[in-house]
């Protein structure tokens, strides 16, 4: 039984294709239509096995013409012909049900080859359309891979953020519990009128210390919130940071009497800075260094003026802080660098992050250097004159 082919083409193209098919494939029964609407009607009447259609016919064209032809004659194989090799158009036409996509320039020979190939249930693409479609498909696969990697990173960040905030709640509950418990105990004792005056003064000092620690935690959280909302502001003035650095050394030294601090502070450390905020950064770095240093092992502080600005480096001789952990602590709040259960050293987990943010707000940089012999050096540099910004950090900058 001959194969019925319906040609849906313009008048000139119908004549050319029909002539070629009758000459080269006498086994084919060829029907013709020269506009889209008549093509759909003819497909319903003739029920051809194969429909060759020009997607640019007047009335209905593109993927919609393919859908209507297949609705009129279910089971037919459609050879779509077009002057466009756009991959999106090719994909739309194939998705509509076409079994072949040829270019109008491919000629009658390509049409006959497609008809023969479709007899064996193949799918046929013009070489130009196939090349464009393959390139688009390859690009799509590459973009999907990139998007999958980005999605996985996003999932990891969300998961880490959720875990970090859960750890923060655990950390903050631990950090708050000690000073609150001390304050409650002292308040209870001070209610006793028989407590000697000398002991009362000691208890009051302990109460003040506990309340100062609570206020420090609250201030850190408030500052972090201001930074995230973009409402944080510095009070910048030209100031000599030297006295503030020395005071921070003395203050932290009193808190850690078993860890000596060797300080080398230049005579003058003039910079455009918020003095109180920079002093807080120095105290944070010293506190971390003393906390992680074994008893009797000294912590070193060097403060000097270079061409880039005021540089302050704090070095501890403890177990050392891995660069990745330091970077995480710099960039992510609520990250202490150690497990919640190891609370003999871990703090609230916002100090290093805030310290770095404050330095960045000054136009400066902060970085860490794990030392080969053990220990960690954390340094920061802030500009010494107005308008200077350190755009290129040294090696290892976080």
MIBASE-925858 format. One record per residue (C-alpha): x, y, z; chain; residue number from 1; residue in one letter. Coordinates in nm, 2 decimals, m for minus. Layout:
// MIBASE-925858
{atom {X; Y; Z}; "A"; NUM; "a"}
...
END
This chain:
// MIBASE-925858
{atom {0.00; 0.00; 0.00}; "A"; 1; "x"}
{atom {0.15; 0.34; m0.10}; "A"; 2; "x"}
{atom {0.24; 0.60; 0.17}; "A"; 3; "x"}
{atom {0.03; 0.91; 0.16}; "A"; 4; "x"}
{atom {0.21; 1.24; 0.19}; "A"; 5; "x"}
{atom {0.04; 1.57; 0.24}; "A"; 6; "x"}
{atom {0.24; 1.87; 0.12}; "A"; 7; "x"}
{atom {0.14; 2.20; 0.29}; "A"; 8; "x"}
{atom {0.35; 2.46; 0.11}; "A"; 9; "x"}
{atom {0.33; 2.78; m0.09}; "A"; 10; "x"}
{atom {0.22; 2.74; m0.45}; "A"; 11; "x"}
{atom {0.57; 2.75; m0.60}; "A"; 12; "x"}
{atom {0.72; 2.52; m0.34}; "A"; 13; "x"}
{atom {0.44; 2.27; m0.37}; "A"; 14; "x"}
{atom {0.50; 2.24; m0.74}; "A"; 15; "x"}
{atom {0.88; 2.19; m0.69}; "A"; 16; "x"}
{atom {0.84; 1.93; m0.42}; "A"; 17; "x"}
{atom {0.55; 1.75; m0.59}; "A"; 18; "x"}
{atom {0.76; 1.72; m0.91}; "A"; 19; "x"}
{atom {1.06; 1.58; m0.73}; "A"; 20; "x"}
{atom {0.86; 1.33; m0.53}; "A"; 21; "x"}
{atom {0.67; 1.20; m0.83}; "A"; 22; "x"}
{atom {0.99; 1.15; m1.02}; "A"; 23; "x"}
{atom {1.21; 1.01; m0.74}; "A"; 24; "x"}
{atom {0.94; 0.83; m0.53}; "A"; 25; "x"}
{atom {0.66; 0.69; m0.74}; "A"; 26; "x"}
{atom {0.55; 0.48; m0.45}; "A"; 27; "x"}
{atom {0.43; 0.78; m0.26}; "A"; 28; "x"}
{atom {0.07; 0.91; m0.29}; "A"; 29; "x"}
{atom {0.10; 1.30; m0.28}; "A"; 30; "x"}
{atom {m0.17; 1.54; m0.18}; "A"; 31; "x"}
{atom {m0.12; 1.92; m0.17}; "A"; 32; "x"}
{atom {m0.25; 2.23; 0.02}; "A"; 33; "x"}
{atom {m0.13; 2.58; m0.02}; "A"; 34; "x"}
{atom {m0.26; 2.75; 0.30}; "A"; 35; "x"}
{atom {m0.27; 2.64; 0.67}; "A"; 36; "x"}
{atom {m0.64; 2.62; 0.70}; "A"; 37; "x"}
{atom {m0.69; 2.40; 0.40}; "A"; 38; "x"}
{atom {m0.39; 2.19; 0.51}; "A"; 39; "x"}
{atom {m0.57; 2.11; 0.84}; "A"; 40; "x"}
{atom {m0.89; 2.02; 0.65}; "A"; 41; "x"}
{atom {m0.70; 1.81; 0.41}; "A"; 42; "x"}
{atom {m0.52; 1.62; 0.69}; "A"; 43; "x"}
{atom {m0.85; 1.54; 0.85}; "A"; 44; "x"}
{atom {m0.99; 1.42; 0.51}; "A"; 45; "x"}
{atom {m0.69; 1.23; 0.37}; "A"; 46; "x"}
{atom {m0.54; 1.10; 0.69}; "A"; 47; "x"}
{atom {m0.18; 1.10; 0.55}; "A"; 48; "x"}
{atom {0.10; 0.90; 0.71}; "A"; 49; "x"}
{atom {0.34; 1.20; 0.66}; "A"; 50; "x"}
{atom {0.27; 1.57; 0.65}; "A"; 51; "x"}
{atom {0.53; 1.81; 0.51}; "A"; 52; "x"}
{atom {0.44; 2.17; 0.62}; "A"; 53; "x"}
{atom {0.59; 2.51; 0.58}; "A"; 54; "x"}
{atom {0.58; 2.68; 0.93}; "A"; 55; "x"}
{atom {0.55; 3.02; 0.77}; "A"; 56; "x"}
{atom {0.22; 2.97; 0.59}; "A"; 57; "x"}
{atom {m0.04; 3.24; 0.63}; "A"; 58; "x"}
{atom {m0.31; 3.20; 0.89}; "A"; 59; "x"}
{atom {m0.17; 2.95; 1.14}; "A"; 60; "x"}
{atom {0.21; 2.88; 1.16}; "A"; 61; "x"}
{atom {0.48; 2.75; 1.38}; "A"; 62; "x"}
{atom {0.42; 2.50; 1.66}; "A"; 63; "x"}
{atom {0.05; 2.58; 1.65}; "A"; 64; "x"}
{atom {0.02; 2.45; 1.29}; "A"; 65; "x"}
{atom {0.19; 2.13; 1.39}; "A"; 66; "x"}
{atom {m0.05; 2.08; 1.68}; "A"; 67; "x"}
{atom {m0.36; 2.13; 1.46}; "A"; 68; "x"}
{atom {m0.23; 1.90; 1.20}; "A"; 69; "x"}
{atom {m0.17; 1.62; 1.45}; "A"; 70; "x"}
{atom {m0.51; 1.68; 1.61}; "A"; 71; "x"}
{atom {m0.67; 1.63; 1.26}; "A"; 72; "x"}
{atom {m0.47; 1.32; 1.18}; "A"; 73; "x"}
{atom {m0.34; 1.15; 1.49}; "A"; 74; "x"}
{atom {m0.05; 0.91; 1.43}; "A"; 75; "x"}
{atom {0.09; 1.11; 1.13}; "A"; 76; "x"}
{atom {0.45; 1.21; 1.12}; "A"; 77; "x"}
{atom {0.51; 1.58; 1.06}; "A"; 78; "x"}
{atom {0.81; 1.72; 0.87}; "A"; 79; "x"}
{atom {0.83; 2.09; 0.96}; "A"; 80; "x"}
{atom {1.02; 2.32; 0.72}; "A"; 81; "x"}
{atom {1.13; 2.67; 0.83}; "A"; 82; "x"}
{atom {1.38; 2.94; 0.74}; "A"; 83; "x"}
{atom {1.47; 2.98; 1.11}; "A"; 84; "x"}
{atom {1.73; 2.76; 1.29}; "A"; 85; "x"}
{atom {1.67; 2.93; 1.63}; "A"; 86; "x"}
{atom {1.70; 2.66; 1.89}; "A"; 87; "x"}
{atom {1.40; 2.78; 2.09}; "A"; 88; "x"}
{atom {1.18; 2.76; 1.78}; "A"; 89; "x"}
{atom {1.32; 2.41; 1.70}; "A"; 90; "x"}
{atom {1.25; 2.30; 2.05}; "A"; 91; "x"}
{atom {0.89; 2.44; 2.04}; "A"; 92; "x"}
{atom {0.81; 2.27; 1.71}; "A"; 93; "x"}
{atom {0.95; 1.93; 1.83}; "A"; 94; "x"}
{atom {0.77; 1.97; 2.16}; "A"; 95; "x"}
{atom {0.45; 2.02; 1.96}; "A"; 96; "x"}
{atom {0.49; 1.68; 1.80}; "A"; 97; "x"}
{atom {0.69; 1.73; 1.48}; "A"; 98; "x"}
{atom {0.91; 1.43; 1.39}; "A"; 99; "x"}
{atom {1.15; 1.63; 1.16}; "A"; 100; "x"}
{atom {1.27; 1.99; 1.13}; "A"; 101; "x"}
{atom {1.43; 2.09; 0.80}; "A"; 102; "x"}
{atom {1.55; 2.43; 0.67}; "A"; 103; "x"}
{atom {1.38; 2.57; 0.36}; "A"; 104; "x"}
{atom {1.72; 2.58; 0.19}; "A"; 105; "x"}
{atom {1.77; 2.20; 0.23}; "A"; 106; "x"}
{atom {1.57; 2.14; m0.09}; "A"; 107; "x"}
{atom {1.35; 1.85; m0.22}; "A"; 108; "x"}
{atom {1.62; 1.59; m0.17}; "A"; 109; "x"}
{atom {1.63; 1.65; 0.20}; "A"; 110; "x"}
{atom {1.25; 1.63; 0.22}; "A"; 111; "x"}
{atom {1.25; 1.29; 0.05}; "A"; 112; "x"}
{atom {1.53; 1.16; 0.28}; "A"; 113; "x"}
{atom {1.33; 1.28; 0.58}; "A"; 114; "x"}
{atom {1.01; 1.10; 0.45}; "A"; 115; "x"}
{atom {1.21; 0.78; 0.40}; "A"; 116; "x"}
{atom {1.37; 0.81; 0.75}; "A"; 117; "x"}
{atom {1.04; 0.87; 0.92}; "A"; 118; "x"}
{atom {0.91; 0.54; 0.77}; "A"; 119; "x"}
{atom {1.15; 0.37; 1.02}; "A"; 120; "x"}
{atom {1.03; 0.59; 1.32}; "A"; 121; "x"}
{atom {1.35; 0.81; 1.32}; "A"; 122; "x"}
{atom {1.36; 1.18; 1.41}; "A"; 123; "x"}
{atom {1.52; 1.40; 1.15}; "A"; 124; "x"}
{atom {1.69; 1.75; 1.20}; "A"; 125; "x"}
{atom {1.85; 1.97; 0.94}; "A"; 126; "x"}
{atom {2.22; 2.00; 0.99}; "A"; 127; "x"}
{atom {2.20; 2.37; 1.06}; "A"; 128; "x"}
{atom {1.91; 2.33; 1.30}; "A"; 129; "x"}
{atom {2.08; 2.03; 1.47}; "A"; 130; "x"}
{atom {2.40; 2.23; 1.52}; "A"; 131; "x"}
{atom {2.22; 2.53; 1.66}; "A"; 132; "x"}
{atom {2.00; 2.31; 1.88}; "A"; 133; "x"}
{atom {2.30; 2.10; 2.00}; "A"; 134; "x"}
{atom {2.49; 2.42; 2.09}; "A"; 135; "x"}
{atom {2.19; 2.55; 2.28}; "A"; 136; "x"}
{atom {2.13; 2.22; 2.45}; "A"; 137; "x"}
{atom {2.50; 2.20; 2.55}; "A"; 138; "x"}
{atom {2.48; 2.55; 2.69}; "A"; 139; "x"}
{atom {2.16; 2.46; 2.87}; "A"; 140; "x"}
{atom {2.32; 2.16; 3.03}; "A"; 141; "x"}
{atom {2.62; 2.37; 3.14}; "A"; 142; "x"}
{atom {2.39; 2.64; 3.29}; "A"; 143; "x"}
{atom {2.19; 2.37; 3.47}; "A"; 144; "x"}
{atom {2.51; 2.23; 3.62}; "A"; 145; "x"}
{atom {2.61; 2.58; 3.73}; "A"; 146; "x"}
{atom {2.26; 2.64; 3.88}; "A"; 147; "x"}
{atom {2.27; 2.31; 4.05}; "A"; 148; "x"}
{atom {2.61; 2.40; 4.21}; "A"; 149; "x"}
{atom {2.48; 2.74; 4.31}; "A"; 150; "x"}
{atom {2.16; 2.58; 4.45}; "A"; 151; "x"}
{atom {2.37; 2.33; 4.65}; "A"; 152; "x"}
{atom {2.58; 2.62; 4.78}; "A"; 153; "x"}
{atom {2.27; 2.81; 4.88}; "A"; 154; "x"}
{atom {2.13; 2.50; 5.05}; "A"; 155; "x"}
{atom {2.46; 2.46; 5.24}; "A"; 156; "x"}
{atom {2.46; 2.83; 5.34}; "A"; 157; "x"}
{atom {2.10; 2.81; 5.46}; "A"; 158; "x"}
{atom {2.17; 2.49; 5.65}; "A"; 159; "x"}
{atom {2.48; 2.65; 5.80}; "A"; 160; "x"}
{atom {2.30; 2.97; 5.88}; "A"; 161; "x"}
{atom {2.02; 2.77; 6.06}; "A"; 162; "x"}
{atom {2.28; 2.56; 6.25}; "A"; 163; "x"}
{atom {2.49; 2.87; 6.33}; "A"; 164; "x"}
{atom {2.19; 3.05; 6.48}; "A"; 165; "x"}
{atom {2.09; 2.74; 6.67}; "A"; 166; "x"}
{atom {2.45; 2.73; 6.81}; "A"; 167; "x"}
{atom {2.43; 3.10; 6.88}; "A"; 168; "x"}
{atom {2.12; 3.05; 7.10}; "A"; 169; "x"}
{atom {2.30; 2.77; 7.28}; "A"; 170; "x"}
{atom {2.61; 2.98; 7.32}; "A"; 171; "x"}
{atom {2.42; 3.29; 7.43}; "A"; 172; "x"}
{atom {2.22; 3.09; 7.69}; "A"; 173; "x"}
{atom {2.55; 2.96; 7.83}; "A"; 174; "x"}
{atom {2.73; 3.30; 7.83}; "A"; 175; "x"}
{atom {2.43; 3.47; 7.99}; "A"; 176; "x"}
{atom {2.38; 3.21; 8.25}; "A"; 177; "x"}
{atom {2.70; 3.26; 8.44}; "A"; 178; "x"}
{atom {2.68; 3.64; 8.50}; "A"; 179; "x"}
{atom {2.31; 3.62; 8.56}; "A"; 180; "x"}
{atom {2.36; 3.35; 8.82}; "A"; 181; "x"}
{atom {2.64; 3.55; 8.98}; "A"; 182; "x"}
{atom {2.44; 3.87; 8.99}; "A"; 183; "x"}
{atom {2.14; 3.69; 9.14}; "A"; 184; "x"}
{atom {2.36; 3.53; 9.41}; "A"; 185; "x"}
{atom {2.52; 3.86; 9.50}; "A"; 186; "x"}
{atom {2.19; 4.04; 9.51}; "A"; 187; "x"}
{atom {2.06; 3.78; 9.75}; "A"; 188; "x"}
{atom {2.37; 3.81; 9.97}; "A"; 189; "x"}
{atom {2.36; 4.19; 9.97}; "A"; 190; "x"}
{atom {2.01; 4.18; 10.11}; "A"; 191; "x"}
{atom {2.16; 4.04; 10.43}; "A"; 192; "x"}
{atom {2.24; 4.34; 10.66}; "A"; 193; "x"}
{atom {2.50; 4.14; 10.85}; "A"; 194; "x"}
{atom {2.75; 4.13; 10.56}; "A"; 195; "x"}
{atom {3.06; 4.32; 10.66}; "A"; 196; "x"}
{atom {3.13; 4.64; 10.46}; "A"; 197; "x"}
{atom {3.46; 4.51; 10.33}; "A"; 198; "x"}
{atom {3.29; 4.20; 10.18}; "A"; 199; "x"}
{atom {3.00; 4.41; 10.06}; "A"; 200; "x"}
{atom {3.24; 4.61; 9.85}; "A"; 201; "x"}
{atom {3.39; 4.29; 9.70}; "A"; 202; "x"}
{atom {3.05; 4.16; 9.62}; "A"; 203; "x"}
{atom {2.95; 4.49; 9.46}; "A"; 204; "x"}
{atom {3.26; 4.48; 9.24}; "A"; 205; "x"}
{atom {3.18; 4.13; 9.13}; "A"; 206; "x"}
{atom {2.82; 4.24; 9.06}; "A"; 207; "x"}
{atom {2.95; 4.53; 8.84}; "A"; 208; "x"}
{atom {3.18; 4.29; 8.65}; "A"; 209; "x"}
{atom {2.89; 4.05; 8.58}; "A"; 210; "x"}
{atom {2.67; 4.34; 8.47}; "A"; 211; "x"}
{atom {2.95; 4.47; 8.24}; "A"; 212; "x"}
{atom {2.98; 4.13; 8.08}; "A"; 213; "x"}
{atom {2.60; 4.12; 8.02}; "A"; 214; "x"}
{atom {2.61; 4.47; 7.87}; "A"; 215; "x"}
{atom {2.90; 4.38; 7.65}; "A"; 216; "x"}
{atom {2.71; 4.08; 7.50}; "A"; 217; "x"}
{atom {2.40; 4.30; 7.45}; "A"; 218; "x"}
{atom {2.61; 4.58; 7.28}; "A"; 219; "x"}
{atom {2.76; 4.32; 7.04}; "A"; 220; "x"}
{atom {2.42; 4.20; 6.94}; "A"; 221; "x"}
{atom {2.29; 4.55; 6.89}; "A"; 222; "x"}
{atom {2.59; 4.65; 6.68}; "A"; 223; "x"}
{atom {2.55; 4.34; 6.47}; "A"; 224; "x"}
{atom {2.19; 4.43; 6.41}; "A"; 225; "x"}
{atom {2.28; 4.78; 6.31}; "A"; 226; "x"}
{atom {2.54; 4.65; 6.06}; "A"; 227; "x"}
{atom {2.29; 4.41; 5.90}; "A"; 228; "x"}
{atom {2.03; 4.69; 5.88}; "A"; 229; "x"}
{atom {2.28; 4.94; 5.74}; "A"; 230; "x"}
{atom {2.22; 5.19; 6.02}; "A"; 231; "x"}
{atom {2.57; 5.15; 6.18}; "A"; 232; "x"}
{atom {2.76; 5.47; 6.20}; "A"; 233; "x"}
{atom {3.12; 5.56; 6.31}; "A"; 234; "x"}
{atom {3.23; 5.88; 6.49}; "A"; 235; "x"}
{atom {3.55; 5.94; 6.29}; "A"; 236; "x"}
{atom {3.81; 6.19; 6.41}; "A"; 237; "x"}
{atom {4.19; 6.22; 6.38}; "A"; 238; "x"}
{atom {4.31; 6.05; 6.69}; "A"; 239; "x"}
{atom {4.62; 5.89; 6.85}; "A"; 240; "x"}
{atom {4.53; 5.53; 6.91}; "A"; 241; "x"}
{atom {4.84; 5.46; 7.11}; "A"; 242; "x"}
{atom {4.70; 5.53; 7.46}; "A"; 243; "x"}
{atom {4.39; 5.33; 7.38}; "A"; 244; "x"}
{atom {4.59; 5.03; 7.26}; "A"; 245; "x"}
{atom {4.80; 5.05; 7.58}; "A"; 246; "x"}
{atom {4.49; 5.07; 7.80}; "A"; 247; "x"}
{atom {4.34; 4.77; 7.62}; "A"; 248; "x"}
{atom {4.67; 4.57; 7.69}; "A"; 249; "x"}
{atom {4.65; 4.66; 8.06}; "A"; 250; "x"}
{atom {4.28; 4.58; 8.08}; "A"; 251; "x"}
{atom {4.30; 4.24; 7.91}; "A"; 252; "x"}
{atom {4.62; 4.16; 8.11}; "A"; 253; "x"}
{atom {4.43; 4.20; 8.43}; "A"; 254; "x"}
{atom {4.16; 3.96; 8.31}; "A"; 255; "x"}
{atom {4.43; 3.69; 8.22}; "A"; 256; "x"}
{atom {4.70; 3.73; 8.48}; "A"; 257; "x"}
{atom {4.86; 3.39; 8.38}; "A"; 258; "x"}
{atom {4.91; 3.49; 8.02}; "A"; 259; "x"}
{atom {5.17; 3.77; 7.99}; "A"; 260; "x"}
{atom {5.12; 4.02; 7.70}; "A"; 261; "x"}
{atom {5.44; 4.16; 7.53}; "A"; 262; "x"}
{atom {5.34; 4.48; 7.37}; "A"; 263; "x"}
{atom {5.53; 4.70; 7.13}; "A"; 264; "x"}
{atom {5.34; 5.02; 7.06}; "A"; 265; "x"}
{atom {5.48; 5.30; 6.85}; "A"; 266; "x"}
{atom {5.50; 5.64; 7.02}; "A"; 267; "x"}
{atom {5.21; 5.78; 6.81}; "A"; 268; "x"}
{atom {4.94; 5.59; 6.61}; "A"; 269; "x"}
{atom {4.75; 5.87; 6.44}; "A"; 270; "x"}
{atom {4.46; 5.77; 6.22}; "A"; 271; "x"}
{atom {4.11; 5.88; 6.11}; "A"; 272; "x"}
{atom {3.91; 5.65; 6.34}; "A"; 273; "x"}
{atom {3.63; 5.59; 6.58}; "A"; 274; "x"}
{atom {3.86; 5.55; 6.88}; "A"; 275; "x"}
{atom {3.62; 5.36; 7.10}; "A"; 276; "x"}
{atom {3.54; 5.11; 6.83}; "A"; 277; "x"}
{atom {3.90; 5.05; 6.74}; "A"; 278; "x"}
{atom {3.99; 5.00; 7.10}; "A"; 279; "x"}
{atom {3.71; 4.74; 7.11}; "A"; 280; "x"}
{atom {3.86; 4.56; 6.82}; "A"; 281; "x"}
{atom {4.20; 4.55; 6.99}; "A"; 282; "x"}
{atom {4.04; 4.42; 7.31}; "A"; 283; "x"}
{atom {3.86; 4.15; 7.11}; "A"; 284; "x"}
{atom {4.18; 4.03; 6.95}; "A"; 285; "x"}
{atom {4.37; 4.03; 7.28}; "A"; 286; "x"}
{atom {4.09; 3.85; 7.46}; "A"; 287; "x"}
{atom {4.08; 3.58; 7.19}; "A"; 288; "x"}
{atom {4.46; 3.54; 7.20}; "A"; 289; "x"}
{atom {4.48; 3.51; 7.57}; "A"; 290; "x"}
{atom {4.18; 3.27; 7.58}; "A"; 291; "x"}
{atom {4.35; 3.04; 7.34}; "A"; 292; "x"}
{atom {4.70; 3.06; 7.48}; "A"; 293; "x"}
{atom {4.83; 2.81; 7.75}; "A"; 294; "x"}
{atom {4.91; 2.95; 8.09}; "A"; 295; "x"}
{atom {5.26; 3.11; 8.09}; "A"; 296; "x"}
{atom {5.29; 3.14; 7.71}; "A"; 297; "x"}
{atom {5.30; 3.51; 7.61}; "A"; 298; "x"}
{atom {5.07; 3.69; 7.37}; "A"; 299; "x"}
{atom {5.24; 3.95; 7.15}; "A"; 300; "x"}
{atom {5.10; 4.28; 7.03}; "A"; 301; "x"}
{atom {5.27; 4.50; 6.78}; "A"; 302; "x"}
{atom {5.12; 4.84; 6.68}; "A"; 303; "x"}
{atom {5.30; 5.05; 6.42}; "A"; 304; "x"}
{atom {5.25; 5.30; 6.14}; "A"; 305; "x"}
{atom {5.32; 5.20; 5.78}; "A"; 306; "x"}
{atom {5.26; 5.37; 5.45}; "A"; 307; "x"}
{atom {4.93; 5.19; 5.43}; "A"; 308; "x"}
{atom {4.81; 5.31; 5.77}; "A"; 309; "x"}
{atom {4.81; 5.19; 6.13}; "A"; 310; "x"}
{atom {4.88; 4.82; 6.15}; "A"; 311; "x"}
{atom {4.81; 4.62; 6.47}; "A"; 312; "x"}
{atom {4.90; 4.25; 6.50}; "A"; 313; "x"}
{atom {4.81; 4.02; 6.79}; "A"; 314; "x"}
{atom {4.99; 3.68; 6.81}; "A"; 315; "x"}
{atom {4.91; 3.39; 7.04}; "A"; 316; "x"}
{atom {5.11; 3.07; 7.09}; "A"; 317; "x"}
{atom {4.82; 2.84; 7.15}; "A"; 318; "x"}
{atom {4.69; 2.56; 6.93}; "A"; 319; "x"}
{atom {4.64; 2.78; 6.64}; "A"; 320; "x"}
{atom {4.32; 2.88; 6.46}; "A"; 321; "x"}
{atom {4.28; 2.72; 6.12}; "A"; 322; "x"}
{atom {4.26; 2.98; 5.83}; "A"; 323; "x"}
{atom {3.93; 2.84; 5.72}; "A"; 324; "x"}
{atom {3.79; 2.87; 6.07}; "A"; 325; "x"}
{atom {3.92; 3.22; 6.11}; "A"; 326; "x"}
{atom {3.77; 3.32; 5.77}; "A"; 327; "x"}
{atom {3.44; 3.17; 5.88}; "A"; 328; "x"}
{atom {3.45; 3.36; 6.21}; "A"; 329; "x"}
{atom {3.53; 3.69; 6.02}; "A"; 330; "x"}
{atom {3.26; 3.65; 5.77}; "A"; 331; "x"}
{atom {2.98; 3.48; 5.96}; "A"; 332; "x"}
{atom {2.83; 3.59; 6.28}; "A"; 333; "x"}
{atom {2.75; 3.34; 6.55}; "A"; 334; "x"}
{atom {3.06; 3.13; 6.46}; "A"; 335; "x"}
{atom {3.29; 3.06; 6.76}; "A"; 336; "x"}
{atom {3.52; 2.82; 6.58}; "A"; 337; "x"}
{atom {3.46; 2.53; 6.82}; "A"; 338; "x"}
{atom {3.18; 2.32; 6.95}; "A"; 339; "x"}
{atom {2.91; 2.45; 7.18}; "A"; 340; "x"}
{atom {3.01; 2.18; 7.44}; "A"; 341; "x"}
{atom {3.37; 2.31; 7.46}; "A"; 342; "x"}
{atom {3.26; 2.62; 7.64}; "A"; 343; "x"}
{atom {3.59; 2.65; 7.84}; "A"; 344; "x"}
{atom {3.71; 2.87; 7.55}; "A"; 345; "x"}
{atom {3.42; 2.96; 7.31}; "A"; 346; "x"}
{atom {3.25; 3.29; 7.35}; "A"; 347; "x"}
{atom {2.92; 3.42; 7.21}; "A"; 348; "x"}
{atom {3.06; 3.40; 6.86}; "A"; 349; "x"}
{atom {3.00; 3.75; 6.72}; "A"; 350; "x"}
{atom {3.32; 3.92; 6.84}; "A"; 351; "x"}
{atom {3.56; 3.84; 6.55}; "A"; 352; "x"}
{atom {3.28; 3.90; 6.29}; "A"; 353; "x"}
{atom {3.21; 4.24; 6.45}; "A"; 354; "x"}
{atom {3.57; 4.33; 6.48}; "A"; 355; "x"}
{atom {3.63; 4.27; 6.11}; "A"; 356; "x"}
{atom {3.31; 4.46; 6.01}; "A"; 357; "x"}
{atom {3.42; 4.76; 6.22}; "A"; 358; "x"}
{atom {3.76; 4.76; 6.05}; "A"; 359; "x"}
{atom {3.60; 4.73; 5.71}; "A"; 360; "x"}
{atom {3.37; 5.03; 5.80}; "A"; 361; "x"}
{atom {3.69; 5.22; 5.86}; "A"; 362; "x"}
{atom {3.80; 5.14; 5.50}; "A"; 363; "x"}
{atom {4.05; 4.89; 5.64}; "A"; 364; "x"}
{atom {4.12; 4.51; 5.62}; "A"; 365; "x"}
{atom {4.17; 4.23; 5.87}; "A"; 366; "x"}
{atom {4.35; 3.90; 5.81}; "A"; 367; "x"}
{atom {4.48; 3.60; 5.99}; "A"; 368; "x"}
{atom {4.81; 3.40; 5.96}; "A"; 369; "x"}
{atom {4.84; 3.05; 6.12}; "A"; 370; "x"}
{atom {5.20; 3.02; 6.24}; "A"; 371; "x"}
{atom {5.41; 2.72; 6.14}; "A"; 372; "x"}
{atom {5.53; 2.67; 6.50}; "A"; 373; "x"}
{atom {5.18; 2.69; 6.64}; "A"; 374; "x"}
{atom {4.96; 2.98; 6.72}; "A"; 375; "x"}
{atom {4.78; 3.24; 6.52}; "A"; 376; "x"}
{atom {4.85; 3.60; 6.42}; "A"; 377; "x"}
{atom {4.55; 3.82; 6.36}; "A"; 378; "x"}
{atom {4.62; 4.16; 6.21}; "A"; 379; "x"}
{atom {4.43; 4.46; 6.09}; "A"; 380; "x"}
{atom {4.51; 4.79; 5.91}; "A"; 381; "x"}
{atom {4.31; 5.11; 5.90}; "A"; 382; "x"}
{atom {4.40; 5.41; 5.69}; "A"; 383; "x"}
{atom {4.60; 5.69; 5.85}; "A"; 384; "x"}
{atom {4.45; 5.97; 5.64}; "A"; 385; "x"}
{atom {4.10; 6.06; 5.52}; "A"; 386; "x"}
{atom {3.97; 5.91; 5.20}; "A"; 387; "x"}
{atom {4.22; 5.62; 5.20}; "A"; 388; "x"}
{atom {4.08; 5.27; 5.14}; "A"; 389; "x"}
{atom {4.28; 4.95; 5.13}; "A"; 390; "x"}
{atom {4.14; 4.77; 4.83}; "A"; 391; "x"}
{atom {4.41; 4.50; 4.80}; "A"; 392; "x"}
{atom {4.45; 4.29; 5.11}; "A"; 393; "x"}
{atom {4.78; 4.12; 5.19}; "A"; 394; "x"}
{atom {4.81; 3.74; 5.14}; "A"; 395; "x"}
{atom {4.58; 3.55; 5.37}; "A"; 396; "x"}
{atom {4.34; 3.85; 5.42}; "A"; 397; "x"}
{atom {3.99; 3.75; 5.51}; "A"; 398; "x"}
END
